[in-house]
């Protein structure tokens, strides 16, 4: 190509003087990528986790008084109002999710992004504002145990989830508890999660038939709730923070991973991932020869 011809847009990233070297990975199965490699020794320290929900009660023993930041978002006739003063959980749901995350990543930095009220409802516009706040304030992973079925917000959340993806911000989204569309859990760039009936917080599965990609405990599990209490709950809402906790530990040890790398590593470590035998690897390598 003649030097007089302008380079195509976006191609500058692949010129020799700009091209960024990427760290390598072990083989993408349990013989290579292990949980010890992924998050062994990690407590999630330094990882900013936004819990976009009904708030978090910092005084609950499961939270331990450690909330790194707050924002409460509401809408009135003048538009969106954002309040960064400390708040309490208005329902219990956010504290439950935060407690699950904290149990897996005890030193992560929790940020309470309150978008749901005392009846565990809120407007889609406020929800979207909470996601945008997390993107703009440098969060490392977001837990979204909520969604909207309002079709007019399909494009809004599509734009936000793409923006998060390009900012290397994993959005961990609970699937709807009933069959039906729910945004943003159906988008390909998020980590969508539904419940399985195990109780081991370390056990999670990968689903080869999306839109729901991962399964984690969320059926009849104990969780922290209001007034320092604990209740037993069921719902995809409580499966998602298990995956968020794993992601927080992973990013605590490997902070520069992209979203698709996070997904790939979780896929390799899923409890239903079967390592290839040496013979299978040999056959695969032979068939891949060009």
Kinemage of the C-alpha trace (Angstrom):
@kinemage 1
@onewidth
@group {chain A} dominant
@subgroup {mainchain}
@vectorlist {calphas} color= white
{ca unk a 1} P 0.000 0.000 0.000
{ca unk a 2} L 1.353 3.408 -0.911
{ca unk a 3} L 2.376 5.644 1.981
{ca unk a 4} L 0.217 8.361 0.423
{ca unk a 5} L -2.936 6.378 1.094
{ca unk a 6} L -4.415 7.188 4.532
{ca unk a 7} L -4.423 4.347 7.014
{ca unk a 8} L -7.823 2.821 7.737
{ca unk a 9} L -9.416 4.028 10.954
{ca unk a 10} L -8.434 2.122 14.118
{ca unk a 11} L -5.421 0.505 12.459
{ca unk a 12} L -2.887 2.652 14.337
{ca unk a 13} L -3.050 0.300 17.332
{ca unk a 14} L -1.382 -2.392 15.233
{ca unk a 15} L 1.609 -0.425 13.987
{ca unk a 16} L 5.000 -1.723 15.210
{ca unk a 17} L 5.770 1.290 17.402
{ca unk a 18} L 2.384 1.176 19.161
{ca unk a 19} L 1.579 -2.537 19.255
{ca unk a 20} L 1.174 -3.641 22.886
{ca unk a 21} L 2.711 -6.955 24.001
{ca unk a 22} L 0.155 -9.171 25.768
{ca unk a 23} L 0.941 -11.561 28.624
{ca unk a 24} L 0.476 -15.219 27.763
{ca unk a 25} L -1.936 -17.681 29.356
{ca unk a 26} L -1.563 -21.282 30.394
{ca unk a 27} L -3.498 -23.795 28.248
{ca unk a 28} L -7.224 -23.066 28.411
{ca unk a 29} L -8.331 -26.047 30.458
{ca unk a 30} L -7.876 -27.361 33.985
{ca unk a 31} L -4.451 -28.782 33.122
{ca unk a 32} L -3.245 -25.213 32.558
{ca unk a 33} L -5.547 -22.578 34.038
{ca unk a 34} L -6.097 -23.623 37.637
{ca unk a 35} L -7.919 -21.898 40.457
{ca unk a 36} L -4.566 -21.512 42.190
{ca unk a 37} L -3.227 -19.649 39.150
{ca unk a 38} L -6.427 -17.614 38.775
{ca unk a 39} L -6.997 -16.410 42.327
{ca unk a 40} L -4.922 -18.412 44.766
{ca unk a 41} L -4.052 -16.146 47.705
{ca unk a 42} L -6.212 -13.293 46.400
{ca unk a 43} L -8.663 -11.573 48.732
{ca unk a 44} L -9.870 -9.057 46.163
{ca unk a 45} L -7.762 -6.330 47.779
{ca unk a 46} L -7.725 -3.152 45.700
{ca unk a 47} L -10.632 -4.240 43.486
{ca unk a 48} L -13.514 -1.753 43.355
{ca unk a 49} L -16.862 -3.571 43.355
{ca unk a 50} L -20.057 -1.637 42.699
{ca unk a 51} L -23.228 -3.223 44.074
{ca unk a 52} L -26.032 -1.568 42.120
{ca unk a 53} L -29.031 -2.393 44.269
{ca unk a 54} L -31.098 -1.268 47.283
{ca unk a 55} L -28.076 -0.100 49.292
{ca unk a 56} L -25.731 -1.849 51.721
{ca unk a 57} L -25.856 -1.848 55.527
{ca unk a 58} L -22.242 -1.280 56.493
{ca unk a 59} L -22.889 -2.275 60.152
{ca unk a 60} L -23.967 -5.814 59.261
{ca unk a 61} L -21.347 -8.305 60.542
{ca unk a 62} L -21.135 -9.789 57.037
{ca unk a 63} L -20.019 -6.382 55.737
{ca unk a 64} L -17.778 -5.468 58.657
{ca unk a 65} L -18.233 -1.707 58.414
{ca unk a 66} L -16.196 -1.481 55.247
{ca unk a 67} L -17.910 0.505 52.502
{ca unk a 68} L -15.553 2.504 50.304
{ca unk a 69} L -18.149 4.787 48.758
{ca unk a 70} L -21.817 5.584 48.358
{ca unk a 71} L -24.148 7.096 45.825
{ca unk a 72} L -27.922 7.169 46.068
{ca unk a 73} L -29.696 8.056 42.838
{ca unk a 74} L -33.279 9.234 42.543
{ca unk a 75} L -35.349 11.101 40.011
{ca unk a 76} L -37.679 14.052 40.513
{ca unk a 77} L -39.233 16.719 38.310
{ca unk a 78} L -35.839 18.424 37.941
{ca unk a 79} L -34.081 15.257 36.739
{ca unk a 80} L -31.646 12.845 38.378
{ca unk a 81} L -30.319 13.617 41.849
{ca unk a 82} L -27.146 11.931 43.105
{ca unk a 83} L -26.347 11.913 46.807
{ca unk a 84} L -22.954 10.633 47.963
{ca unk a 85} L -23.692 10.671 51.696
{ca unk a 86} L -23.757 7.275 53.464
{ca unk a 87} L -27.093 5.462 53.353
{ca unk a 88} L -28.725 2.304 54.673
{ca unk a 89} L -30.138 -0.600 52.741
{ca unk a 90} L -33.802 0.105 51.979
{ca unk a 91} L -34.831 -3.529 51.582
{ca unk a 92} L -32.082 -6.040 52.463
{ca unk a 93} L -31.369 -7.224 48.937
{ca unk a 94} L -28.200 -5.175 48.438
{ca unk a 95} L -26.764 -6.257 51.789
{ca unk a 96} L -27.391 -9.890 50.845
{ca unk a 97} L -25.505 -9.485 47.564
{ca unk a 98} L -22.673 -7.538 49.188
{ca unk a 99} L -22.344 -10.160 51.931
{ca unk a 100} L -21.950 -12.943 49.370
{ca unk a 101} L -19.292 -10.956 47.517
{ca unk a 102} L -17.485 -10.141 50.762
{ca unk a 103} L -17.484 -13.827 51.797
{ca unk a 104} L -15.468 -14.685 48.677
{ca unk a 105} L -13.393 -11.508 48.336
{ca unk a 106} L -13.138 -10.199 51.915
{ca unk a 107} L -10.794 -7.297 51.117
{ca unk a 108} L -12.502 -5.929 48.016
{ca unk a 109} L -13.637 -2.297 48.083
{ca unk a 110} L -17.444 -2.232 48.151
{ca unk a 111} L -19.329 0.716 46.668
{ca unk a 112} L -23.044 1.002 47.384
{ca unk a 113} L -24.934 2.338 44.357
{ca unk a 114} L -28.528 2.680 45.556
{ca unk a 115} L -31.094 2.654 42.753
{ca unk a 116} L -33.897 0.568 44.342
{ca unk a 117} L -36.338 1.691 47.030
{ca unk a 118} L -38.081 0.047 50.007
{ca unk a 119} L -40.312 -2.083 47.759
{ca unk a 120} L -37.292 -3.250 45.732
{ca unk a 121} L -38.458 -1.280 42.718
{ca unk a 122} L -37.095 1.699 40.869
{ca unk a 123} L -37.116 3.434 37.520
{ca unk a 124} L -35.149 2.155 34.540
{ca unk a 125} L -33.661 5.634 34.087
{ca unk a 126} L -32.252 5.571 37.623
{ca unk a 127} L -30.932 2.050 37.081
{ca unk a 128} L -29.166 3.171 33.897
{ca unk a 129} L -27.722 6.162 35.761
{ca unk a 130} L -26.303 3.788 38.367
{ca unk a 131} L -24.522 1.751 35.691
{ca unk a 132} L -23.181 4.922 34.097
{ca unk a 133} L -21.945 6.144 37.502
{ca unk a 134} L -20.006 2.900 37.967
{ca unk a 135} L -18.420 3.203 34.534
{ca unk a 136} L -17.452 6.835 35.031
{ca unk a 137} L -16.058 6.308 38.545
{ca unk a 138} L -13.554 3.609 37.717
{ca unk a 139} L -15.190 0.518 39.165
{ca unk a 140} L -13.440 -2.790 38.425
{ca unk a 141} L -16.513 -5.062 38.513
{ca unk a 142} L -20.254 -4.435 38.982
{ca unk a 143} L -22.916 -6.667 40.477
{ca unk a 144} L -26.310 -6.171 38.843
{ca unk a 145} L -28.859 -8.363 40.593
{ca unk a 146} L -31.649 -6.477 38.869
{ca unk a 147} L -32.849 -5.746 35.364
{ca unk a 148} L -35.546 -4.093 33.320
{ca unk a 149} L -37.979 -5.567 30.828
{ca unk a 150} L -38.873 -2.180 29.342
{ca unk a 151} L -38.107 -2.449 25.641
{ca unk a 152} L -37.505 1.294 25.271
{ca unk a 153} L -34.364 0.889 27.417
{ca unk a 154} L -32.881 -1.847 25.198
{ca unk a 155} L -30.706 0.667 23.350
{ca unk a 156} L -29.712 2.590 26.479
{ca unk a 157} L -28.393 -0.494 28.234
{ca unk a 158} L -26.849 -1.810 25.028
{ca unk a 159} L -24.778 1.382 24.805
{ca unk a 160} L -23.820 1.224 28.493
{ca unk a 161} L -22.798 -2.425 28.439
{ca unk a 162} L -20.648 -1.878 25.357
{ca unk a 163} L -19.031 1.119 27.044
{ca unk a 164} L -18.311 -0.987 30.137
{ca unk a 165} L -16.838 -3.733 27.956
{ca unk a 166} L -14.468 -1.309 26.252
{ca unk a 167} L -13.454 0.088 29.668
{ca unk a 168} L -12.600 -3.478 30.858
{ca unk a 169} L -15.417 -3.406 33.397
{ca unk a 170} L -17.156 -6.777 33.838
{ca unk a 171} L -20.888 -6.426 34.481
{ca unk a 172} L -22.190 -9.495 36.313
{ca unk a 173} L -25.939 -9.652 35.696
{ca unk a 174} L -28.582 -11.871 37.249
{ca unk a 175} L -30.968 -13.398 34.745
{ca unk a 176} L -34.683 -12.787 35.175
{ca unk a 177} L -36.365 -15.144 37.662
{ca unk a 178} L -39.193 -15.730 35.193
{ca unk a 179} L -38.927 -16.586 31.512
{ca unk a 180} L -38.800 -13.368 29.555
{ca unk a 181} L -36.498 -10.633 28.358
{ca unk a 182} L -34.539 -8.692 30.944
{ca unk a 183} L -31.883 -6.110 30.187
{ca unk a 184} L -28.928 -6.055 30.433
{ca unk a 185} L -28.647 -9.766 31.346
{ca unk a 186} L -29.367 -10.869 27.750
{ca unk a 187} L -26.473 -8.963 26.160
{ca unk a 188} L -23.432 -10.893 24.981
{ca unk a 189} L -20.857 -8.580 26.604
{ca unk a 190} L -22.098 -9.122 30.173
{ca unk a 191} L -21.599 -12.138 32.453
{ca unk a 192} L -25.131 -13.494 32.823
{ca unk a 193} L -25.868 -15.741 35.796
{ca unk a 194} L -28.660 -18.038 36.980
{ca unk a 195} L -28.983 -20.177 40.096
{ca unk a 196} L -28.055 -23.808 40.610
{ca unk a 197} L -29.126 -25.787 43.667
{ca unk a 198} L -25.701 -26.405 45.195
{ca unk a 199} L -24.616 -24.701 48.387
{ca unk a 200} L -20.830 -24.598 47.982
{ca unk a 201} L -19.935 -20.960 47.162
{ca unk a 202} L -16.872 -22.166 45.262
{ca unk a 203} L -18.936 -24.304 42.871
{ca unk a 204} L -20.023 -22.720 39.616
{ca unk a 205} L -20.907 -23.996 36.169
{ca unk a 206} L -20.600 -22.701 32.609
{ca unk a 207} L -23.468 -22.994 30.149
{ca unk a 208} L -22.574 -23.627 26.479
{ca unk a 209} L -26.057 -22.463 25.422
{ca unk a 210} L -26.352 -18.747 26.307
{ca unk a 211} L -27.823 -16.211 26.909
{ca unk a 212} L -27.245 -17.351 30.516
{ca unk a 213} L -23.551 -18.239 30.680
{ca unk a 214} L -22.864 -19.183 34.308
{ca unk a 215} L -24.623 -20.934 37.178
{ca unk a 216} L -23.871 -20.383 40.877
{ca unk a 217} L -25.604 -21.099 44.209
{ca unk a 218} L -28.923 -19.312 44.555
{ca unk a 219} L -31.538 -21.810 45.760
{ca unk a 220} L -32.335 -21.989 49.501
{ca unk a 221} L -29.129 -20.298 50.607
{ca unk a 222} L -28.578 -18.213 53.765
{ca unk a 223} L -27.738 -14.545 53.210
{ca unk a 224} L -27.300 -11.463 55.421
{ca unk a 225} L -30.347 -9.177 55.668
{ca unk a 226} L -31.569 -6.085 57.506
{ca unk a 227} L -31.012 -5.493 61.235
{ca unk a 228} L -27.991 -7.818 61.428
{ca unk a 229} L -30.219 -10.763 60.531
{ca unk a 230} L -29.866 -13.700 58.161
{ca unk a 231} L -32.585 -15.253 56.007
{ca unk a 232} L -32.831 -18.097 53.502
{ca unk a 233} L -33.545 -17.026 49.932
{ca unk a 234} L -33.919 -18.296 46.394
{ca unk a 235} L -33.284 -16.336 43.212
{ca unk a 236} L -30.883 -15.612 40.400
{ca unk a 237} L -30.160 -12.365 42.272
{ca unk a 238} L -28.101 -14.334 44.767
{ca unk a 239} L -26.256 -16.425 42.191
{ca unk a 240} L -24.782 -13.360 40.471
{ca unk a 241} L -22.764 -12.078 43.480
{ca unk a 242} L -21.021 -15.446 43.745
{ca unk a 243} L -19.630 -14.892 40.257
{ca unk a 244} L -18.863 -11.264 41.161
{ca unk a 245} L -16.846 -12.498 44.136
{ca unk a 246} L -14.840 -14.852 41.924
{ca unk a 247} L -14.204 -12.046 39.437
{ca unk a 248} L -13.039 -9.748 42.255
{ca unk a 249} L -10.519 -12.357 43.387
{ca unk a 250} L -9.393 -12.940 39.804
{ca unk a 251} L -8.855 -9.221 39.171
{ca unk a 252} L -7.088 -8.894 42.513
{ca unk a 253} L -4.392 -11.207 41.147
{ca unk a 254} L -4.610 -10.328 37.425
{ca unk a 255} L -5.797 -6.702 37.312
{ca unk a 256} L -5.365 -6.082 33.585
{ca unk a 257} L -7.696 -8.750 32.225
{ca unk a 258} L -10.265 -7.795 29.626
{ca unk a 259} L -13.899 -8.855 29.971
{ca unk a 260} L -13.594 -11.628 27.396
{ca unk a 261} L -10.479 -12.940 29.172
{ca unk a 262} L -12.413 -13.006 32.458
{ca unk a 263} L -15.182 -14.983 30.771
{ca unk a 264} L -12.700 -17.395 29.196
{ca unk a 265} L -10.943 -18.073 32.500
{ca unk a 266} L -14.235 -18.688 34.311
{ca unk a 267} L -15.254 -21.044 31.500
{ca unk a 268} L -12.005 -22.979 31.936
{ca unk a 269} L -12.454 -23.216 35.720
{ca unk a 270} L -16.151 -24.172 35.758
{ca unk a 271} L -16.941 -27.340 37.662
{ca unk a 272} L -18.460 -28.914 34.568
{ca unk a 273} L -15.391 -28.189 32.395
{ca unk a 274} L -13.800 -31.510 31.453
{ca unk a 275} L -10.052 -31.368 30.735
{ca unk a 276} L -8.956 -32.787 27.402
{ca unk a 277} L -6.935 -35.984 27.545
{ca unk a 278} L -3.495 -36.062 25.948
{ca unk a 279} L -4.903 -38.147 23.064
{ca unk a 280} L -7.730 -35.634 22.475
{ca unk a 281} L -5.236 -32.769 22.446
{ca unk a 282} L -3.127 -34.628 19.890
{ca unk a 283} L -6.159 -35.219 17.646
{ca unk a 284} L -7.214 -31.581 17.966
{ca unk a 285} L -3.744 -30.318 17.124
{ca unk a 286} L -3.575 -32.585 14.076
{ca unk a 287} L -6.991 -31.508 12.804
{ca unk a 288} L -6.058 -27.850 13.216
{ca unk a 289} L -3.038 -28.155 10.922
{ca unk a 290} L -3.378 -25.991 7.830
